[in-house]
């Protein structure tokens, strides 16, 4: 398992999420890709709406992490521009 993976904003708007207990606030511009830790993504899944953000607006570019978090994604999830 990787420690970090690329996460891309696949929406046409800015996507922001917060993890208050760690003081994390991430903002993704449309099409922007950031390298995010596995631990941070796992904590995001516990936040209200966090899994929804990962499935609908961001693209986790690691099949292992998608499986680990049991993300229910459609085939289109893997498509790029």
N, C-alpha and C positions, 0 to 999 in steps of 0.2 A: 504494500500500500504506500502511496506517495504521501509526503508530508504537505505538499502544496499542489494545487492544480489551477489551471486557467479557468476563469469564470467570465463569461461575456454577456453584456447587456444586449439581448436580441430584440428589444423593443425599440420603438421610435421615440421614446421619451426617457427622461432621466429616472433612474431607479435608485432609491435610497433605502438602506436598512440600518437599524440600530441594535446593538447588544449592550444594554445599559450596564449590566454588572461588570463588564470588561472595559467600559468606556469606548466602545467601538462604534463609529459611524462611517459607513461607506456610501459613496455616491458614485454611480456609474453614468457617464454620458451615453447617449445612443451609440451603439456599436463598440463601446470601450471594453477592453479586456484587462482584467487584473489577476495577479497571482494571489490566491487566498489559501490560507491554511485549512487543513482538514478539520482541525479543532474548531475554528471559527465557523465553518459551514455547518458542523454538527450543532454548535450552539444556536445558529440561526434557525435550524429546524425546530428547536424548542420554543422559539419566540412566536407570539401570535401572528399568523399570516406568513411566517418565515418559509414554510414549505411551499406555499402558494407563490411566493416571490421566486423561489428556485425553479419551480415547474413552469410558470407562466411567463416570466419576464427575463430571467437570467438563464444562461446555458452553461451548465457544469460540464467541462470538457474532459471528464474522466469517467469512463464506464464503470470502473471499480467503485467510485464514490456514489454514482447513481444507483448501483446495486446495493451498496452498504446502507443507504438511506431509504431504500425501497421506494424510490421515486417512480410514480406512475406517469410515464411520459409517452406521448404519441410519436410516431415515426418522424413527423415534421420537426420535432425537437432538435434533431441532429442536423438539420439543414442550415446552411448559411446563405448569405446574400447570393 
